[in-house]
Amino acid sequence: MKEAILYKKLNDNKIQCIACNHRCMIDDGGKGICFVRQNLQGKLYTLNYGKTAGLNIDPIEKKPLYHFMPGTKTYSFAAVGCNFRCAWCQNWEIAQAPRLTKSIEGVEISPEGHVKRALEVGCPSISYTYTEPTVFVEYALETMIIAQEKGLKNIWVTNGYMTRETLDKITPYLDAANVDLKGYSDKVYGEYCGGKAKPVMDNLQFLYREGVHVEITTLVVPGVNDEKEQLEGIAGFIARDLGTDVPWHISRFYPAWEMQGTPVTPIKTLKMAELIGKKAGLHYIHLGNV
C-alpha cells in the first residue's frame, strides 16, 4: 500500500481521485470504482502497489502491437483491478477480482525488480497490461522511470480512460500504447463498460499528438458494437482525427465472463469491418483472434 499521487483533498476527510475519468468522490474509508484506491483518514492510498498479479514474457504482437519493435519480446506485468466492468472481459479473474472478492492479491515485486528481470531476460521493453494500468499508475510510473533510465521502452495496453493529469505524468516515459476503442457511442460504453466514449477518443488524440506510437484495438462483439454505424464511426474517427497510418486491430470475440451465451463473432462481420476501414482510408488493418 502506498499513498496515491493523483487525488485532491476535500472537506470532512473526503477526497477526489483524479487517476481516471470517473473522478471518484470518496468518503473516508471508501474505495473508488476500481476497488484498489482507498481513502484512509483523508489520504488516498493505492492498495495494489507492488503486487504483481500477472507476469509473462510475450511477443510484442500479442499486445497487439504490429508496428512497434516487431519481432521482439516484451516483459509484461499487471496488478489487480480495473476502472471498467466490460461484460466480455477476457482477464476478469484479475481485472475484476477486487470488486468480486474484495481481495488484493499479488506477488511482491518492486519497480526496480521488474526492470532488473526485464534486463536479465533480454526484453527491450516493458508492457503494463492484462488489467488496466491506470489503476496501478503509481506502480507503473515508478517502473517506467527506471526502465527509461536503463534504455527500455515502455508500453501501455489500456482502455484509455485516464485523466489528462495521468497522461501528463506518464507521457514523458511512454513510448507506445495499444488503446481499446470499444465503440463509437456512449451506449456501448455506458451499458457494457461503465464509461463514456469521448474521454477515450480525446486521449487517443492527445497521445498521437505527443508522438506516442498508437495502435487501436476493437473487439467486435455480436449485438454490442457490430453494427455498420458503430464500425464506420470508429474507422472514420481514426482516419479523420488521428491519421490513416494508425493501425486498427479488429478482434474476434469469444464467449467470456458475463457473455458466455453470446456467439463468436462471424468472420463475415470482421470482413465487413475490414472493408469499412479500407473505405475510410486506413492503411494498416489487422484481424485478430481468427
Contacts in CASP RR format, 6 or more apart in sequence:
PFRMAT RR
TARGET T0000
AUTHOR 0000-0000-0000
METHOD contacts of the structure
MODEL  1
MKEAILYKKLNDNKIQCIACNHRCMIDDGGKGICFVRQNLQGKLYTLNYG
KTAGLNIDPIEKKPLYHFMPGTKTYSFAAVGCNFRCAWCQNWEIAQAPRL
TKSIEGVEISPEGHVKRALEVGCPSISYTYTEPTVFVEYALETMIIAQEK
GLKNIWVTNGYMTRETLDKITPYLDAANVDLKGYSDKVYGEYCGGKAKPV
MDNLQFLYREGVHVEITTLVVPGVNDEKEQLEGIAGFIARDLGTDVPWHI
SRFYPAWEMQGTPVTPIKTLKMAELIGKKAGLHYIHLGNV
1 45 0 8 1.000
1 46 0 8 1.000
1 47 0 8 1.000
1 49 0 8 1.000
2 45 0 8 1.000
2 46 0 8 1.000
2 49 0 8 1.000
2 50 0 8 1.000
2 138 0 8 1.000
3 43 0 8 1.000
3 44 0 8 1.000
3 45 0 8 1.000
3 46 0 8 1.000
4 17 0 8 1.000
4 19 0 8 1.000
4 37 0 8 1.000
4 44 0 8 1.000
4 45 0 8 1.000
4 46 0 8 1.000
4 138 0 8 1.000
5 137 0 8 1.000
5 138 0 8 1.000
5 141 0 8 1.000
5 169 0 8 1.000
6 17 0 8 1.000
6 18 0 8 1.000
6 19 0 8 1.000
6 137 0 8 1.000
6 163 0 8 1.000
6 165 0 8 1.000
6 166 0 8 1.000
6 169 0 8 1.000
7 15 0 8 1.000
7 16 0 8 1.000
7 17 0 8 1.000
7 18 0 8 1.000
7 19 0 8 1.000
7 44 0 8 1.000
8 15 0 8 1.000
8 16 0 8 1.000
8 18 0 8 1.000
9 15 0 8 1.000
9 42 0 8 1.000
9 43 0 8 1.000
10 16 0 8 1.000
10 25 0 8 1.000
12 28 0 8 1.000
13 27 0 8 1.000
13 28 0 8 1.000
13 39 0 8 1.000
13 41 0 8 1.000
13 42 0 8 1.000
14 25 0 8 1.000
14 26 0 8 1.000
14 27 0 8 1.000
14 28 0 8 1.000
14 39 0 8 1.000
14 42 0 8 1.000
15 25 0 8 1.000
15 26 0 8 1.000
15 39 0 8 1.000
15 42 0 8 1.000
15 43 0 8 1.000
15 44 0 8 1.000
16 23 0 8 1.000
16 24 0 8 1.000
16 25 0 8 1.000
16 26 0 8 1.000
17 23 0 8 1.000
17 24 0 8 1.000
17 26 0 8 1.000
17 32 0 8 1.000
17 37 0 8 1.000
17 44 0 8 1.000
18 163 0 8 1.000
18 165 0 8 1.000
18 166 0 8 1.000
19 37 0 8 1.000
19 83 0 8 1.000
19 134 0 8 1.000
19 135 0 8 1.000
19 137 0 8 1.000
19 162 0 8 1.000
19 163 0 8 1.000
19 165 0 8 1.000
19 166 0 8 1.000
20 34 0 8 1.000
20 83 0 8 1.000
20 134 0 8 1.000
20 135 0 8 1.000
20 161 0 8 1.000
20 162 0 8 1.000
20 163 0 8 1.000
20 166 0 8 1.000
21 161 0 8 1.000
21 162 0 8 1.000
21 163 0 8 1.000
21 195 0 8 1.000
21 196 0 8 1.000
21 199 0 8 1.000
22 32 0 8 1.000
22 33 0 8 1.000
22 83 0 8 1.000
22 161 0 8 1.000
22 195 0 8 1.000
23 163 0 8 1.000
24 32 0 8 1.000
24 33 0 8 1.000
24 37 0 8 1.000
26 32 0 8 1.000
26 37 0 8 1.000
26 38 0 8 1.000
26 39 0 8 1.000
26 44 0 8 1.000
27 39 0 8 1.000
28 39 0 8 1.000
28 40 0 8 1.000
28 41 0 8 1.000
28 42 0 8 1.000
29 38 0 8 1.000
29 39 0 8 1.000
29 40 0 8 1.000
30 38 0 8 1.000
30 39 0 8 1.000
31 37 0 8 1.000
31 38 0 8 1.000
31 39 0 8 1.000
32 38 0 8 1.000
33 83 0 8 1.000
34 81 0 8 1.000
34 82 0 8 1.000
34 83 0 8 1.000
34 98 0 8 1.000
34 99 0 8 1.000
34 132 0 8 1.000
34 135 0 8 1.000
35 81 0 8 1.000
35 98 0 8 1.000
35 99 0 8 1.000
35 102 0 8 1.000
36 46 0 8 1.000
36 47 0 8 1.000
36 48 0 8 1.000
36 79 0 8 1.000
36 80 0 8 1.000
36 81 0 8 1.000
36 98 0 8 1.000
36 104 0 8 1.000
36 135 0 8 1.000
36 136 0 8 1.000
37 44 0 8 1.000
37 45 0 8 1.000
37 46 0 8 1.000
37 47 0 8 1.000
37 135 0 8 1.000
38 44 0 8 1.000
38 45 0 8 1.000
38 47 0 8 1.000
39 45 0 8 1.000
46 135 0 8 1.000
46 136 0 8 1.000
46 137 0 8 1.000
46 138 0 8 1.000
46 139 0 8 1.000
47 98 0 8 1.000
47 104 0 8 1.000
48 79 0 8 1.000
48 80 0 8 1.000
48 81 0 8 1.000
48 98 0 8 1.000
48 104 0 8 1.000
48 106 0 8 1.000
48 135 0 8 1.000
48 136 0 8 1.000
48 139 0 8 1.000
49 79 0 8 1.000
49 136 0 8 1.000
49 138 0 8 1.000
49 139 0 8 1.000
50 79 0 8 1.000
50 108 0 8 1.000
50 109 0 8 1.000
50 110 0 8 1.000
50 111 0 8 1.000
50 136 0 8 1.000
50 139 0 8 1.000
51 79 0 8 1.000
51 80 0 8 1.000
51 104 0 8 1.000
51 105 0 8 1.000
51 106 0 8 1.000
51 107 0 8 1.000
51 108 0 8 1.000
52 77 0 8 1.000
52 78 0 8 1.000
52 79 0 8 1.000
52 106 0 8 1.000
52 107 0 8 1.000
52 108 0 8 1.000
52 109 0 8 1.000
52 114 0 8 1.000
53 78 0 8 1.000
53 79 0 8 1.000
53 80 0 8 1.000
53 94 0 8 1.000
53 97 0 8 1.000
53 105 0 8 1.000
53 106 0 8 1.000
53 107 0 8 1.000
53 130 0 8 1.000
53 131 0 8 1.000
54 76 0 8 1.000
54 77 0 8 1.000
54 78 0 8 1.000
54 94 0 8 1.000
54 106 0 8 1.000
54 130 0 8 1.000
55 76 0 8 1.000
55 77 0 8 1.000
55 78 0 8 1.000
55 107 0 8 1.000
55 109 0 8 1.000
56 76 0 8 1.000
56 77 0 8 1.000
57 73 0 8 1.000
57 74 0 8 1.000
57 75 0 8 1.000
57 76 0 8 1.000
57 121 0 8 1.000
57 123 0 8 1.000
58 73 0 8 1.000
58 74 0 8 1.000
58 76 0 8 1.000
58 127 0 8 1.000
59 71 0 8 1.000
59 72 0 8 1.000
59 73 0 8 1.000
59 74 0 8 1.000
60 68 0 8 1.000
60 69 0 8 1.000
60 70 0 8 1.000
60 71 0 8 1.000
60 72 0 8 1.000
60 73 0 8 1.000
60 74 0 8 1.000
60 125 0 8 1.000
60 127 0 8 1.000
60 155 0 8 1.000
61 70 0 8 1.000
61 71 0 8 1.000
63 74 0 8 1.000
63 76 0 8 1.000
63 127 0 8 1.000
63 129 0 8 1.000
63 155 0 8 1.000
63 157 0 8 1.000
63 178 0 8 1.000
63 215 0 8 1.000
64 178 0 8 1.000
64 215 0 8 1.000
64 217 0 8 1.000
64 249 0 8 1.000
64 286 0 8 1.000
64 288 0 8 1.000
65 155 0 8 1.000
65 176 0 8 1.000
65 178 0 8 1.000
65 213 0 8 1.000
65 215 0 8 1.000
66 215 0 8 1.000
66 247 0 8 1.000
66 249 0 8 1.000
66 284 0 8 1.000
66 286 0 8 1.000
67 213 0 8 1.000
67 215 0 8 1.000
67 247 0 8 1.000
67 284 0 8 1.000
68 155 0 8 1.000
68 175 0 8 1.000
68 176 0 8 1.000
68 213 0 8 1.000
68 215 0 8 1.000
69 124 0 8 1.000
69 125 0 8 1.000
69 153 0 8 1.000
69 176 0 8 1.000
72 123 0 8 1.000
72 124 0 8 1.000
72 125 0 8 1.000
73 121 0 8 1.000
73 122 0 8 1.000
73 123 0 8 1.000
73 124 0 8 1.000
74 123 0 8 1.000
74 124 0 8 1.000
74 125 0 8 1.000
74 126 0 8 1.000
74 127 0 8 1.000
74 155 0 8 1.000
75 114 0 8 1.000
75 117 0 8 1.000
75 118 0 8 1.000
75 121 0 8 1.000
75 123 0 8 1.000
75 125 0 8 1.000
75 126 0 8 1.000
75 127 0 8 1.000
76 126 0 8 1.000
76 127 0 8 1.000
76 129 0 8 1.000
76 130 0 8 1.000
77 109 0 8 1.000
77 114 0 8 1.000
77 126 0 8 1.000
77 127 0 8 1.000
77 128 0 8 1.000
77 129 0 8 1.000
77 130 0 8 1.000
78 91 0 8 1.000
78 94 0 8 1.000
78 128 0 8 1.000
78 129 0 8 1.000
78 130 0 8 1.000
78 131 0 8 1.000
78 133 0 8 1.000
78 136 0 8 1.000
79 106 0 8 1.000
79 131 0 8 1.000
79 135 0 8 1.000
79 136 0 8 1.000
79 139 0 8 1.000
80 94 0 8 1.000
80 95 0 8 1.000
80 97 0 8 1.000
80 98 0 8 1.000
80 104 0 8 1.000
80 105 0 8 1.000
80 106 0 8 1.000
80 131 0 8 1.000
81 94 0 8 1.000
81 95 0 8 1.000
81 96 0 8 1.000
81 97 0 8 1.000
81 98 0 8 1.000
81 99 0 8 1.000
81 131 0 8 1.000
81 132 0 8 1.000
81 135 0 8 1.000
81 136 0 8 1.000
82 89 0 8 1.000
82 95 0 8 1.000
82 96 0 8 1.000
82 131 0 8 1.000
82 132 0 8 1.000
82 135 0 8 1.000
82 159 0 8 1.000
83 132 0 8 1.000
83 134 0 8 1.000
83 135 0 8 1.000
83 159 0 8 1.000
83 161 0 8 1.000
84 132 0 8 1.000
84 159 0 8 1.000
84 161 0 8 1.000
84 193 0 8 1.000
84 194 0 8 1.000
84 195 0 8 1.000
85 96 0 8 1.000
85 99 0 8 1.000
85 193 0 8 1.000
85 194 0 8 1.000
86 182 0 8 1.000
86 192 0 8 1.000
86 193 0 8 1.000
87 192 0 8 1.000
87 193 0 8 1.000
87 257 0 8 1.000
87 258 0 8 1.000
87 259 0 8 1.000
88 192 0 8 1.000
88 219 0 8 1.000
88 221 0 8 1.000
88 224 0 8 1.000
88 253 0 8 1.000
88 256 0 8 1.000
88 257 0 8 1.000
88 258 0 8 1.000
88 259 0 8 1.000
88 262 0 8 1.000
89 95 0 8 1.000
89 96 0 8 1.000
89 256 0 8 1.000
89 257 0 8 1.000
89 258 0 8 1.000
90 256 0 8 1.000
90 257 0 8 1.000
91 130 0 8 1.000
91 131 0 8 1.000
92 256 0 8 1.000
92 257 0 8 1.000
94 130 0 8 1.000
94 131 0 8 1.000
95 130 0 8 1.000
95 131 0 8 1.000
95 132 0 8 1.000
96 257 0 8 1.000
97 103 0 8 1.000
97 104 0 8 1.000
97 105 0 8 1.000
98 104 0 8 1.000
109 117 0 8 1.000
111 139 0 8 1.000
111 142 0 8 1.000
111 143 0 8 1.000
111 145 0 8 1.000
111 146 0 8 1.000
112 146 0 8 1.000
114 126 0 8 1.000
114 143 0 8 1.000
114 147 0 8 1.000
115 126 0 8 1.000
115 143 0 8 1.000
115 146 0 8 1.000
115 147 0 8 1.000
115 150 0 8 1.000
115 152 0 8 1.000
118 125 0 8 1.000
118 126 0 8 1.000
118 147 0 8 1.000
118 152 0 8 1.000
119 150 0 8 1.000
119 152 0 8 1.000
123 152 0 8 1.000
124 152 0 8 1.000
124 153 0 8 1.000
125 152 0 8 1.000
125 153 0 8 1.000
125 154 0 8 1.000
125 155 0 8 1.000
125 175 0 8 1.000
125 176 0 8 1.000
126 143 0 8 1.000
126 144 0 8 1.000
126 147 0 8 1.000
126 152 0 8 1.000
126 153 0 8 1.000
126 154 0 8 1.000
126 155 0 8 1.000
127 155 0 8 1.000
127 156 0 8 1.000
127 157 0 8 1.000
128 136 0 8 1.000
128 140 0 8 1.000
128 143 0 8 1.000
128 144 0 8 1.000
128 154 0 8 1.000
128 155 0 8 1.000
128 156 0 8 1.000
128 157 0 8 1.000
128 158 0 8 1.000
129 155 0 8 1.000
129 156 0 8 1.000
129 157 0 8 1.000
130 157 0 8 1.000
132 158 0 8 1.000
132 159 0 8 1.000
132 161 0 8 1.000
133 140 0 8 1.000
133 156 0 8 1.000
133 157 0 8 1.000
133 158 0 8 1.000
134 158 0 8 1.000
134 159 0 8 1.000
134 160 0 8 1.000
134 161 0 8 1.000
134 162 0 8 1.000
134 166 0 8 1.000
137 162 0 8 1.000
137 166 0 8 1.000
137 169 0 8 1.000
137 170 0 8 1.000
140 156 0 8 1.000
140 170 0 8 1.000
141 169 0 8 1.000
141 170 0 8 1.000
141 173 0 8 1.000
144 154 0 8 1.000
144 170 0 8 1.000
144 173 0 8 1.000
144 174 0 8 1.000
145 173 0 8 1.000
147 153 0 8 1.000
147 154 0 8 1.000
147 173 0 8 1.000
148 154 0 8 1.000
148 173 0 8 1.000
153 175 0 8 1.000
153 176 0 8 1.000
154 173 0 8 1.000
154 174 0 8 1.000
154 175 0 8 1.000
154 176 0 8 1.000
155 174 0 8 1.000
155 175 0 8 1.000
155 176 0 8 1.000
155 177 0 8 1.000
155 178 0 8 1.000
156 170 0 8 1.000
156 174 0 8 1.000
156 176 0 8 1.000
156 177 0 8 1.000
156 178 0 8 1.000
157 177 0 8 1.000
157 178 0 8 1.000
158 177 0 8 1.000
158 178 0 8 1.000
158 179 0 8 1.000
158 180 0 8 1.000
159 179 0 8 1.000
159 180 0 8 1.000
159 182 0 8 1.000
159 193 0 8 1.000
159 200 0 8 1.000
160 179 0 8 1.000
160 180 0 8 1.000
160 199 0 8 1.000
160 200 0 8 1.000
160 203 0 8 1.000
160 204 0 8 1.000
161 195 0 8 1.000
161 199 0 8 1.000
161 200 0 8 1.000
161 203 0 8 1.000
162 170 0 8 1.000
162 203 0 8 1.000
164 203 0 8 1.000
164 206 0 8 1.000
167 203 0 8 1.000
167 206 0 8 1.000
167 207 0 8 1.000
171 206 0 8 1.000
171 207 0 8 1.000
171 210 0 8 1.000
171 212 0 8 1.000
174 207 0 8 1.000
174 212 0 8 1.000
175 212 0 8 1.000
175 213 0 8 1.000
176 212 0 8 1.000
176 213 0 8 1.000
176 214 0 8 1.000
176 215 0 8 1.000
177 207 0 8 1.000
177 212 0 8 1.000
177 213 0 8 1.000
177 214 0 8 1.000
177 215 0 8 1.000
178 214 0 8 1.000
178 215 0 8 1.000
178 216 0 8 1.000
178 217 0 8 1.000
178 249 0 8 1.000
179 200 0 8 1.000
179 203 0 8 1.000
179 204 0 8 1.000
179 207 0 8 1.000
179 214 0 8 1.000
179 215 0 8 1.000
179 216 0 8 1.000
179 217 0 8 1.000
180 200 0 8 1.000
180 216 0 8 1.000
180 217 0 8 1.000
180 218 0 8 1.000
180 219 0 8 1.000
181 200 0 8 1.000
181 201 0 8 1.000
181 204 0 8 1.000
181 216 0 8 1.000
181 217 0 8 1.000
181 218 0 8 1.000
181 234 0 8 1.000
181 237 0 8 1.000
181 238 0 8 1.000
182 188 0 8 1.000
182 189 0 8 1.000
182 192 0 8 1.000
182 193 0 8 1.000
182 200 0 8 1.000
182 218 0 8 1.000
182 219 0 8 1.000
182 225 0 8 1.000
183 189 0 8 1.000
183 197 0 8 1.000
183 218 0 8 1.000
183 225 0 8 1.000
183 230 0 8 1.000
183 234 0 8 1.000
184 197 0 8 1.000
184 225 0 8 1.000
184 229 0 8 1.000
184 230 0 8 1.000
184 231 0 8 1.000
184 232 0 8 1.000
184 233 0 8 1.000
184 234 0 8 1.000
184 237 0 8 1.000
185 197 0 8 1.000
185 230 0 8 1.000
186 195 0 8 1.000
186 196 0 8 1.000
186 197 0 8 1.000
186 198 0 8 1.000
188 197 0 8 1.000
188 224 0 8 1.000
188 225 0 8 1.000
188 230 0 8 1.000
189 195 0 8 1.000
189 196 0 8 1.000
189 197 0 8 1.000
189 200 0 8 1.000
190 196 0 8 1.000
192 221 0 8 1.000
192 224 0 8 1.000
201 237 0 8 1.000
201 241 0 8 1.000
204 214 0 8 1.000
204 216 0 8 1.000
204 241 0 8 1.000
204 242 0 8 1.000
205 241 0 8 1.000
205 242 0 8 1.000
207 214 0 8 1.000
208 214 0 8 1.000
208 242 0 8 1.000
208 243 0 8 1.000
208 246 0 8 1.000
214 242 0 8 1.000
214 246 0 8 1.000
215 246 0 8 1.000
215 247 0 8 1.000
215 248 0 8 1.000
215 249 0 8 1.000
216 234 0 8 1.000
216 238 0 8 1.000
216 246 0 8 1.000
216 247 0 8 1.000
216 248 0 8 1.000
216 249 0 8 1.000
217 248 0 8 1.000
217 249 0 8 1.000
217 251 0 8 1.000
218 225 0 8 1.000
218 231 0 8 1.000
218 234 0 8 1.000
218 248 0 8 1.000
218 249 0 8 1.000
218 250 0 8 1.000
218 251 0 8 1.000
218 273 0 8 1.000
219 251 0 8 1.000
219 252 0 8 1.000
219 253 0 8 1.000
220 226 0 8 1.000
220 231 0 8 1.000
220 250 0 8 1.000
220 251 0 8 1.000
220 252 0 8 1.000
220 253 0 8 1.000
220 265 0 8 1.000
220 269 0 8 1.000
220 270 0 8 1.000
220 273 0 8 1.000
221 253 0 8 1.000
221 259 0 8 1.000
221 262 0 8 1.000
221 265 0 8 1.000
222 253 0 8 1.000
222 262 0 8 1.000
222 263 0 8 1.000
222 264 0 8 1.000
222 265 0 8 1.000
222 266 0 8 1.000
222 269 0 8 1.000
223 262 0 8 1.000
225 231 0 8 1.000
226 265 0 8 1.000
226 269 0 8 1.000
226 273 0 8 1.000
228 272 0 8 1.000
228 276 0 8 1.000
231 272 0 8 1.000
231 273 0 8 1.000
231 276 0 8 1.000
231 277 0 8 1.000
232 276 0 8 1.000
232 280 0 8 1.000
234 248 0 8 1.000
235 248 0 8 1.000
235 273 0 8 1.000
235 276 0 8 1.000
235 277 0 8 1.000
235 279 0 8 1.000
235 280 0 8 1.000
235 282 0 8 1.000
236 277 0 8 1.000
236 280 0 8 1.000
238 244 0 8 1.000
238 246 0 8 1.000
238 248 0 8 1.000
238 280 0 8 1.000
238 282 0 8 1.000
239 277 0 8 1.000
239 280 0 8 1.000
239 281 0 8 1.000
239 282 0 8 1.000
244 280 0 8 1.000
244 281 0 8 1.000
244 282 0 8 1.000
244 283 0 8 1.000
245 283 0 8 1.000
245 284 0 8 1.000
246 282 0 8 1.000
246 284 0 8 1.000
247 284 0 8 1.000
247 285 0 8 1.000
247 286 0 8 1.000
248 277 0 8 1.000
248 282 0 8 1.000
248 284 0 8 1.000
248 285 0 8 1.000
248 286 0 8 1.000
249 286 0 8 1.000
249 287 0 8 1.000
249 288 0 8 1.000
250 270 0 8 1.000
250 273 0 8 1.000
250 274 0 8 1.000
250 285 0 8 1.000
250 286 0 8 1.000
250 287 0 8 1.000
250 288 0 8 1.000
251 287 0 8 1.000
251 288 0 8 1.000
251 289 0 8 1.000
252 264 0 8 1.000
252 265 0 8 1.000
252 267 0 8 1.000
252 270 0 8 1.000
252 287 0 8 1.000
252 288 0 8 1.000
252 289 0 8 1.000
252 290 0 8 1.000
253 259 0 8 1.000
253 262 0 8 1.000
253 264 0 8 1.000
253 265 0 8 1.000
253 289 0 8 1.000
254 264 0 8 1.000
254 289 0 8 1.000
255 261 0 8 1.000
255 262 0 8 1.000
255 263 0 8 1.000
255 264 0 8 1.000
267 290 0 8 1.000
270 287 0 8 1.000
270 288 0 8 1.000
270 290 0 8 1.000
274 285 0 8 1.000
274 287 0 8 1.000
277 285 0 8 1.000
278 285 0 8 1.000
END
